[in-house]
Amino acid sequence: MALTITVQTLPPVAGANAYVSVAFFKARMDAKLRSYAGKTDDQLIAAITAATEYVDTRFRFVGYRVAAGQSTEWPRQNAYDDRGDRVVGVPDAVMKATCDYAFRALSAELMPDATRDESGQVVKSKTEKVGPLEESVEYATYFASMPEYPAADRLLSSRGLVCSAAIGGFAVHNTARG
């Protein structure tokens, strides 16, 4: 069964599951000299859709979704970048970051489950020593967070597309422009 990809645009496309096409992904990876050789289009589609889901799950973005029922976080309305320019459609930075996350998704899980011990606590680090026997476990004092991928993360945050704070579960949106 072949996988399908529906790229999000403006106006929003119902059921969109990706910010980029396979062709866009290949062009970006070719420009960065990153090899995806041996990967089928279905594998690329799976990676792109996983990356799109990762972007939408990990970040809170400026502005508001254009349509309440749209399947992705972009496009957005009342969204402005770090220069004060209005952002229309799916920003280039979102598309490029999606490609970079998709490349990682070809070889690893973007959102792995946290490591937990028998009690269910999240393990931050664990050290075992064989002789004489010694074991050390450090538990996370916070909820497990999603992994960070600095280069791709920076594409989004450097353009001012990611909200800088969340208060009471609501993102603080920088939408006021003078």
MARFI-81756 format. One record per residue (C-alpha): residue number from 1; x, y, z; residue in three letters. Coordinates in Angstrom, 2 decimals. Layout:
+------+---------+---------+---------+------+
: senu :       x :       y :       z : rodo :
+------+---------+---------+---------+------+
:  NUM :       X :       Y :       Z :  ALA :
...
+------+---------+---------+---------+------+
***
This chain:
+------+---------+---------+---------+------+
: senu :       x :       y :       z : rodo :
+------+---------+---------+---------+------+
:    1 :    0.00 :    0.00 :    0.00 :  MET :
:    2 :    1.51 :    3.30 :   -1.10 :  ALA :
:    3 :    1.52 :    6.13 :    1.41 :  LEU :
:    4 :   -0.06 :    9.43 :    0.45 :  THR :
:    5 :    1.09 :   12.91 :    1.16 :  ILE :
:    6 :   -1.11 :   15.99 :    1.14 :  THR :
:    7 :    0.88 :   19.21 :    1.40 :  VAL :
:    8 :   -0.63 :   22.06 :    3.38 :  GLN :
:    9 :   -1.20 :   25.36 :    1.56 :  THR :
:   10 :   -3.17 :   28.57 :    1.89 :  LEU :
:   11 :   -6.12 :   28.31 :    1.97 :  PRO :
:   12 :   -5.77 :   25.24 :    4.20 :  PRO :
:   13 :   -6.23 :   21.87 :    2.53 :  VAL :
:   14 :   -8.53 :   19.45 :    4.37 :  ALA :
:   15 :   -6.61 :   16.44 :    5.62 :  GLY :
:   16 :   -3.15 :   17.87 :    4.90 :  ALA :
:   17 :   -0.44 :   15.83 :    6.58 :  ASN :
:   18 :    2.77 :   17.53 :    5.43 :  ALA :
:   19 :    4.42 :   20.91 :    5.07 :  TYR :
:   20 :    6.56 :   19.82 :    2.12 :  VAL :
:   21 :    6.41 :   17.52 :   -0.88 :  SER :
:   22 :    8.87 :   14.71 :   -1.56 :  VAL :
:   23 :   10.36 :   16.85 :   -4.36 :  ALA :
:   24 :   10.91 :   19.79 :   -1.96 :  PHE :
:   25 :   12.54 :   17.45 :    0.56 :  PHE :
:   26 :   14.87 :   15.98 :   -2.07 :  LYS :
:   27 :   15.85 :   19.44 :   -3.34 :  ALA :
:   28 :   16.68 :   20.63 :    0.19 :  ARG :
:   29 :   18.71 :   17.52 :    1.00 :  MET :
:   30 :   20.53 :   17.71 :   -2.34 :  ASP :
:   31 :   21.41 :   21.36 :   -1.64 :  ALA :
:   32 :   22.80 :   20.34 :    1.77 :  LYS :
:   33 :   24.63 :   17.32 :    0.31 :  LEU :
:   34 :   22.69 :   14.94 :    2.56 :  ARG :
:   35 :   22.11 :   11.48 :    1.16 :  SER :
:   36 :   18.75 :    9.78 :    1.19 :  TYR :
:   37 :   19.96 :    7.12 :   -1.25 :  ALA :
:   38 :   18.25 :    3.79 :   -0.87 :  GLY :
:   39 :   15.12 :    5.32 :    0.65 :  LYS :
:   40 :   11.83 :    4.76 :   -1.14 :  THR :
:   41 :    9.29 :    7.51 :   -1.69 :  ASP :
:   42 :    7.09 :    5.79 :    0.90 :  ASP :
:   43 :    9.91 :    6.02 :    3.44 :  GLN :
:   44 :   10.39 :    9.70 :    2.59 :  LEU :
:   45 :    6.65 :   10.33 :    2.91 :  ILE :
:   46 :    6.59 :    8.61 :    6.31 :  ALA :
:   47 :    9.54 :   10.74 :    7.45 :  ALA :
:   48 :    7.97 :   13.98 :    6.15 :  ILE :
:   49 :    4.63 :   13.30 :    7.83 :  THR :
:   50 :    6.39 :   12.36 :   11.08 :  ALA :
:   51 :    8.42 :   15.59 :   10.88 :  ALA :
:   52 :    5.29 :   17.67 :   10.25 :  THR :
:   53 :    3.62 :   16.09 :   13.27 :  GLU :
:   54 :    6.76 :   16.75 :   15.32 :  TYR :
:   55 :    6.80 :   20.44 :   14.34 :  VAL :
:   56 :    3.12 :   20.82 :   15.19 :  ASP :
:   57 :    3.44 :   18.97 :   18.49 :  THR :
:   58 :    6.68 :   20.47 :   19.78 :  ARG :
:   59 :    6.17 :   24.16 :   19.12 :  PHE :
:   60 :    3.65 :   26.88 :   19.93 :  ARG :
:   61 :    3.62 :   29.36 :   17.11 :  PHE :
:   62 :    2.78 :   33.03 :   16.79 :  VAL :
:   63 :   -0.67 :   33.92 :   15.52 :  GLY :
:   64 :   -3.66 :   31.61 :   15.20 :  TYR :
:   65 :   -4.62 :   28.85 :   12.80 :  ARG :
:   66 :   -6.49 :   30.15 :    9.75 :  VAL :
:   67 :   -9.29 :   27.59 :   10.13 :  ALA :
:   68 :  -10.33 :   25.89 :   13.35 :  ALA :
:   69 :  -10.53 :   22.46 :   11.73 :  GLY :
:   70 :   -7.28 :   22.55 :    9.79 :  GLN :
:   71 :   -5.06 :   19.53 :   10.30 :  SER :
:   72 :   -1.74 :   21.40 :   10.75 :  THR :
:   73 :   -0.65 :   24.44 :   12.74 :  GLU :
:   74 :    0.28 :   26.42 :    9.62 :  TRP :
:   75 :   -0.97 :   28.50 :    7.84 :  PRO :
:   76 :   -1.75 :   31.03 :   10.53 :  ARG :
:   77 :   -3.37 :   34.43 :   10.76 :  GLN :
:   78 :   -2.11 :   37.42 :   12.74 :  ASN :
:   79 :    1.38 :   35.93 :   12.52 :  ALA :
:   80 :    4.40 :   38.20 :   12.23 :  TYR :
:   81 :    8.07 :   37.28 :   12.10 :  ASP :
:   82 :   10.95 :   38.82 :   14.04 :  ASP :
:   83 :   11.19 :   41.71 :   11.55 :  ARG :
:   84 :    7.53 :   42.58 :   11.95 :  GLY :
:   85 :    6.64 :   41.20 :    8.53 :  ASP :
:   86 :    3.28 :   39.46 :    8.20 :  ARG :
:   87 :    3.67 :   35.74 :    7.60 :  VAL :
:   88 :    1.36 :   34.38 :    4.90 :  VAL :
:   89 :    0.96 :   30.68 :    4.16 :  GLY :
:   90 :    3.48 :   28.13 :    5.39 :  VAL :
:   91 :    6.77 :   29.96 :    6.08 :  PRO :
:   92 :    9.95 :   28.90 :    4.32 :  ASP :
:   93 :   11.59 :   28.32 :    7.71 :  ALA :
:   94 :    8.84 :   25.83 :    8.66 :  VAL :
:   95 :    9.28 :   23.98 :    5.38 :  MET :
:   96 :   13.09 :   23.85 :    5.71 :  LYS :
:   97 :   12.93 :   22.74 :    9.35 :  ALA :
:   98 :   10.40 :   20.05 :    8.41 :  THR :
:   99 :   12.90 :   18.71 :    5.84 :  CYS :
:  100 :   15.68 :   18.69 :    8.42 :  ASP :
:  101 :   13.52 :   16.85 :   10.95 :  TYR :
:  102 :   12.39 :   14.42 :    8.23 :  ALA :
:  103 :   16.01 :   13.61 :    7.43 :  PHE :
:  104 :   16.54 :   12.70 :   11.09 :  ARG :
:  105 :   13.31 :   10.68 :   11.06 :  ALA :
:  106 :   14.78 :    8.47 :    8.33 :  LEU :
:  107 :   17.18 :    6.98 :   10.90 :  SER :
:  108 :   15.67 :    7.61 :   14.33 :  ALA :
:  109 :   12.42 :    8.22 :   16.17 :  GLU :
:  110 :   11.79 :   11.98 :   16.51 :  LEU :
:  111 :    9.64 :   11.59 :   19.62 :  MET :
:  112 :   10.94 :    8.55 :   21.50 :  PRO :
:  113 :    9.22 :    7.45 :   24.66 :  ASP :
:  114 :   11.01 :    8.45 :   27.86 :  ALA :
:  115 :   13.02 :    5.76 :   29.62 :  THR :
:  116 :   11.23 :    4.72 :   32.80 :  ARG :
:  117 :   12.11 :    2.37 :   35.62 :  ASP :
:  118 :    9.86 :   -0.32 :   37.12 :  GLU :
:  119 :    8.04 :    2.29 :   39.22 :  SER :
:  120 :    7.20 :    4.39 :   36.16 :  GLY :
:  121 :    9.51 :    7.29 :   37.03 :  GLN :
:  122 :   11.38 :    8.98 :   34.18 :  VAL :
:  123 :   15.08 :    8.09 :   34.33 :  VAL :
:  124 :   17.39 :   11.01 :   33.58 :  LYS :
:  125 :   20.57 :    8.94 :   33.82 :  SER :
:  126 :   21.62 :    5.51 :   35.00 :  LYS :
:  127 :   25.11 :    4.25 :   35.86 :  THR :
:  128 :   26.00 :    0.63 :   36.50 :  GLU :
:  129 :   29.40 :   -0.63 :   37.64 :  LYS :
:  130 :   30.22 :   -4.33 :   37.53 :  VAL :
:  131 :   32.89 :   -4.76 :   40.15 :  GLY :
:  132 :   32.43 :   -4.14 :   43.03 :  PRO :
:  133 :   28.74 :   -3.83 :   42.25 :  LEU :
:  134 :   27.39 :   -0.31 :   42.15 :  GLU :
:  135 :   24.30 :    1.25 :   40.61 :  GLU :
:  136 :   23.20 :    4.86 :   40.42 :  SER :
:  137 :   19.95 :    6.21 :   39.02 :  VAL :
:  138 :   19.06 :    9.88 :   38.61 :  GLU :
:  139 :   15.39 :   10.62 :   38.07 :  TYR :
:  140 :   14.02 :   13.54 :   36.09 :  ALA :
:  141 :   12.38 :   16.19 :   38.25 :  THR :
:  142 :   10.27 :   17.37 :   35.33 :  TYR :
:  143 :    8.04 :   15.85 :   32.73 :  PHE :
:  144 :    9.98 :   14.26 :   29.92 :  ALA :
:  145 :   10.52 :   16.80 :   27.18 :  SER :
:  146 :   10.81 :   16.27 :   23.49 :  MET :
:  147 :   14.33 :   15.95 :   22.12 :  PRO :
:  148 :   15.94 :   19.03 :   20.65 :  GLU :
:  149 :   17.57 :   19.28 :   17.25 :  TYR :
:  150 :   19.47 :   22.58 :   17.41 :  PRO :
:  151 :   19.90 :   23.38 :   13.70 :  ALA :
:  152 :   16.27 :   22.77 :   12.76 :  ALA :
:  153 :   14.96 :   24.26 :   16.01 :  ASP :
:  154 :   16.98 :   27.39 :   15.34 :  ARG :
:  155 :   15.41 :   27.82 :   11.88 :  LEU :
:  156 :   12.06 :   28.30 :   13.59 :  LEU :
:  157 :   13.10 :   30.27 :   16.65 :  SER :
:  158 :   15.50 :   32.61 :   14.82 :  SER :
:  159 :   12.70 :   33.88 :   12.59 :  ARG :
:  160 :   10.45 :   34.66 :   15.55 :  GLY :
:  161 :    7.84 :   32.08 :   14.58 :  LEU :
:  162 :    7.88 :   30.26 :   17.93 :  VAL :
:  163 :    6.19 :   31.86 :   20.94 :  CYS :
:  164 :    8.70 :   32.80 :   23.59 :  SER :
:  165 :    6.50 :   32.04 :   26.58 :  ALA :
:  166 :    3.46 :   30.14 :   27.71 :  ALA :
:  167 :    1.37 :   31.32 :   30.63 :  ILE :
:  168 :   -1.30 :   29.14 :   32.16 :  GLY :
:  169 :   -1.29 :   26.84 :   29.16 :  GLY :
:  170 :   -1.90 :   29.67 :   26.69 :  PHE :
:  171 :    0.85 :   30.80 :   24.39 :  ALA :
:  172 :    1.75 :   34.46 :   24.49 :  VAL :
:  173 :    1.33 :   35.63 :   20.91 :  HIS :
:  174 :    3.26 :   38.57 :   19.64 :  ASN :
:  175 :    0.59 :   39.81 :   17.25 :  THR :
:  176 :    0.35 :   43.50 :   18.11 :  ALA :
:  177 :    2.06 :   45.67 :   15.53 :  ARG :
:  178 :    2.31 :   49.43 :   15.60 :  GLY :
+------+---------+---------+---------+------+
***
